[in-house]
Amino acid sequence: MTSSSSSKWDNVAFGLSAACLSAGIILLVSIATWQTEISKIAEEAIVETQIFQETSEKIWDDLVFVATGETDRHKRHAC
């Protein structure tokens, strides 16, 4: 093997190493971004769930009031 072909393979190896390093960095940045987005979505889901629960409790409370005529919330739920 001549020194020029050895140098050629060194350049190829260096190029492949640089490409793998770049791909690894891009992958790590992508994972970090995905984790941030998933965290935001999870927080939004928690807020929406709380709103839904509060709304459903109010609707249930109103339905029990209509059915029983009881104005005291605690007495309505004791029925």
C-alpha positions in Angstrom: 0.0 0.0 0.0 1.3 3.4 -0.8 1.2 6.4 1.4 -1.4 8.1 -0.8 -3.8 5.2 -0.5 -3.2 5.1 3.3 -3.9 8.8 3.5 -7.0 8.2 1.4 -8.3 5.7 3.9 -7.4 7.9 6.8 -9.5 10.7 5.2 -12.4 8.2 4.7 -12.2 7.1 8.3 -12.0 10.6 9.6 -15.0 11.6 7.5 -17.0 8.6 8.8 -16.0 9.5 12.4 -17.1 13.1 11.9 -20.4 12.0 10.3 -21.1 9.6 13.2 -20.3 12.3 15.8 -22.6 14.8 14.0 -25.4 12.2 13.9 -24.9 11.4 17.6 -25.1 15.1 18.5 -28.2 15.6 16.4 -29.8 12.5 18.1 -29.0 13.8 21.6 -30.5 17.2 20.7 -33.6 15.6 19.3 -34.1 13.4 22.4 -33.8 16.5 24.6 -36.3 18.4 22.5 -38.7 15.4 22.5 -38.4 15.1 26.3 -39.2 18.8 26.6 -42.2 18.5 24.3 -43.5 15.4 26.1 -43.2 17.2 29.4 -45.2 20.2 28.1 -47.9 17.9 26.8 -48.0 16.0 30.1 -48.4 19.2 32.0 -51.2 20.3 29.7 -52.9 17.0 30.1 -52.8 17.3 33.9 -54.4 20.8 33.7 -57.1 19.6 31.3 -57.8 16.6 33.6 -58.2 18.8 36.6 -60.5 21.2 34.7 -62.6 18.1 33.5 -62.8 16.8 37.1 -63.9 20.1 38.5 -66.5 20.5 35.7 -67.8 17.0 36.1 -68.1 17.4 39.9 -70.1 20.6 39.4 -72.4 18.9 36.9 -72.9 16.0 39.3 -73.6 18.4 42.1 -76.2 20.2 40.0 -77.8 17.0 39.0 -78.1 15.8 42.6 -79.5 19.2 43.5 -82.1 18.9 40.8 -83.0 15.4 41.9 -83.1 16.0 45.6 -83.8 19.7 46.0 -81.3 19.8 48.8 -79.4 23.1 48.9 -76.6 21.9 51.3 -74.0 20.2 49.1 -72.7 18.0 51.9 -76.2 16.7 52.7 -76.8 16.0 49.0 -73.8 13.7 48.8 -74.9 11.9 52.0 -78.0 10.7 50.2 
